[in-house]
């Protein structure tokens, strides 16, 4: 029943125009700001601490972040329109993806909950030369999870649950495939390396690093930013070739995890209001200074 209601609501909202969904996102972000008082206070405090800014500035960033977060989640309703006059392709993205595809190497793409990430994932998922896998985390609510997976599949995404990632992704990478990760979420201790992030130790997912090192993949960061005029701009960073890394397996994995963590931090500092601050990124805490990696 709940699944049918959520899917029906999604179908209704999909009938809105792109400007209509963006107006809905602004309303939703404002409502979240007013109603979620504990989240609002925690987000303001988090921004003030992590960016070392005054409370007034942290409050301004936090309020804008609520709006961007609402829009990012509602982007799943309009991502299927990517390439239409309503939602043009992102400038520079096509040529960058073609360069990546033409390397004929296994590729681990990483990005963050930053800007319109659903739209970027949709573009990646529509790659013509490769079957791109996007690793996602299952939602706690099963009905919501099913609807989100359906909408993403309709938008052209081939997703795989992060709990099933090792065998499926390694097979894909061995065929010189492309795998995309969101690498900025809080992570359970058993899946994490503890690395400084925005001035505080954070549990960083080691999955992308572990798989990239095992597959001798190229690690490529890609981000999208919303511009004031309503357009989107893309940022492809200098790639890291894990086949050229020196040291032990553990040292290589940590180096790669530090690489994508630093890149994500740089993007957040450049445009902090477009990141998912409402999420408690620093929830998981280390129990000891040294961490043990799984067998590789």
N, C-alpha and C positions, 0 to 999 in steps of 0.2 A: 504493500500500500504506500509506504513512504517513498519507495523508489519511483512508483508511478507519479506521485505528486511532484517530486523533485524534477523528474524528467519532463513532466507537463509544464512546469514553471520555466524550465530551461528552453523548451520549444517556444513558449510564448515570448520570452525575452529575446530569443534569436530573431524574431520578426522585427525588432527595433533596428533602426539605422545605426551606423557607427556613432554619429553625434548623439543619438538617443541613449545608447549604452554608456557613453562617456558622461552624459548628464546624470544618468542613474548612478554611476560610480561616484560622482561628486556628492550626490545626496547621501549615498551609503557611507562614504567616508566621513561626512559631517555627522551622521547619525551615530556611527561607531565612536567618534570623538566625544559626543555628548553622553552616550549611554554606558560606555565601557570605562568607567572612572578608574578602576584599579589598573587596567591595561594602560590607560592614558598616563597615569602617574608613574607607572613603572617604565614606560617608554621614555618619558621626559627625563627621568633619573638616569636611565641607561645612556641616553644620548649625551647628557651633561658629563657623565663620568668617562665614557669611551672617547668622546671627541674633545674633552676638556674645554667646554664652552659654558658660558653663563646660563642660568636657568631660563632667562627670557629667550635667548637664541635657541636653546634646546627645545623649548616649548613650540617655537615657530617651526623648527625642523620636524618635530614630532607630529604636529597638526598636518603639515604637508604630506608627511609619510603615511598617515592614515588614508588620505585621499589617493595617493599612489598605490597603496596596498589594495584598496577596494577596486581600483581600476585594473590592477594586474590580475586579480582573480576573475573579474568580469570579462577580461579580454578573451577568455575561452569561448565566449558567446559570439565574438566577432572574428576570431582568428581564421575561420573558414573563408572569410571574405578577402583574405590577403591576396593582393594582386589585382583587386577591383579598383575602380575609381574612388570608392569610399575609403579604401585602405591600401594605398600604393605599396609596392615592394620597397624595402629599405635600401636606400642608396648605398652602393658599394658592397652590399651583402652577397649578391649573385657572383660577382667576380672573385670575392674572397672564398666563397664556398667552392667555386670551380678550381681555384688553386689548391685548396685542401684536398679535394677529390682526386686531382691529377697527381698527387704525390705517390699514389699507389703504395701506401704504407698504412699500417694500422693507426687509427687516429682516436685519441681520447680528447673530446671537447669538454671544456668545463665552463660553467657560467654560474650565476647567482640569482637569488630572488631580488633582482634589481631591474628597474624599468619594466618594460612590457615583455617579461620572459616567456609568457605563453605564446606570444606572436613570434618571437625568435625561434622557439622550439618548433612551431608549426612550419616555419620556413626551412629549418634544418630537416625536419621529417619529410619534406617534399623533395628531397634530393633525388635527382633523376639517375645518377650513375651508381649510387650505393643505396643499400637498404640500411637506413640509419636507425639504431636503437637508442631510445631515450630511457634512462634509468629513473624510475620515480618511486616515491614512498607511498605506501598504501595509507589511505585516510582511515581514521579510527572508526568513523561511521560507515558501515558497509554499503548502505543505500547511496550515500553521497559518493563513495568510492566508485561504485558501478556507473553512476551517471557521468562522473568526470572522465573515467576511462573511455566510455562510449563517445563523449564529445571529442576527446583527444583523437580517438581513432578516426572519427569522421573528419577531423581537421587534417588527417594525413600522418599522425604520429604512430609509430610502432613502439609501444612501451613495454618495459619489463620491470617487474617488482624488484626492489633492491635486495630482497631476501633470496631471490633466485638468480642473483647476478653472476656468480662466479663461472659456472659451467657455460651458460648461454653466452655471456659476454666474451669469454675467452675464445670460444669457437668462432664467434663473429669477428673478433680482432685477428685471429689467425688467418682469416680470409681477406685481410686488409680492409676490414669494415670500419665504420665510424660509430662511436658510442658517445652519447652526451650525458653529462652529469650536472646536477645542481649541487655545488660543493660547499655551500655556506650554512647548512642547517646544523642544529645541535645533534650530537651523535652519542649513542650509548657507549659506555666506557670500553666494552669489549671490541668495538669497531673503530676506536679512536686512537689518534696520536694527539698528545697535548702540546699545542704550539701557540705562541703569542699571536693574538689577533685583536687589533684595535686597543692595544695597551693592556690586555688581560689574557691570561692563558685560557684557551678554548679547546674543547674536544673536536678535533678536525677529522672528518671522515677519511680513513686511509684507503677506502675501496678504489677510487680512481687511480691513486698512486700505485697501489699493489698490482692492479691489472695492467697498468701502463708499463711498469717495469718488467713484469712477466712476459708481456707481448712485445717488448722493445718498441713501444709505440711512440708516436709524436704526440705531445701534450699541447693543446691549443686552447687559449682562452678567447671567448667571444662574449661581448656584452652589447646590450641595446639601451639607449637612453632616450627618454622623451624630451623633445625640444619644446620651448615655449609656444611655438607656432602650431603645435599639434602633430608635427611630423616626428619620425623616429630616426635616430642615427646609430650606426653600428661601430663597434670598436673591436678589431681583431688584434690580439697582442702577438709579440714575437714568440714563436713556438719553442718548445723544449724537446730535443730529441733524446729520449731515454737510452737509446743504443750507444750514446757517446758518454754516458755517465761513468764515473770511476767509483770504486769503493765496494763495500759489501752490499748484499741485497737490502738489509735493514737501512743502511746509509742512503741508498738510492731512493728507497720508498719515502724516507723522511724528507729528503731533498725535494722530491716531486710534490709532496704534501705542503711543504713550506713554500714552494713555487706558486701553487695555485692559491694558497691562503694569502700570500703577500699581494698577488694580483687582484684578488677580490677586495682586499682592504684598500688598495689604491683607488679602485673604482668607487667605493663607498665614500672615501674621503673627498673625492672630486665632486660628488653630487649626493650628499647624505640623505636628502629627503626622498630619494627614489629607492631606498633599501627597505627591507622588511623588518624594521626595528621592533615591531610589536611582538615578534618571536623572541623568546629568551635564549639567545644564542649561547650564553655562558652557563646554562643550567647544569650540565654534567661537569663535575669537578674531579680532578685527579686524586687518587688515593696515595700515590707515591711519585717520586720524581722520575724514576725509571719506568718505562712501559715495555711490555713484552709483545712482540709481533707474532702473529700466527705463522705456522709453517708455510713456506712458499715453494 
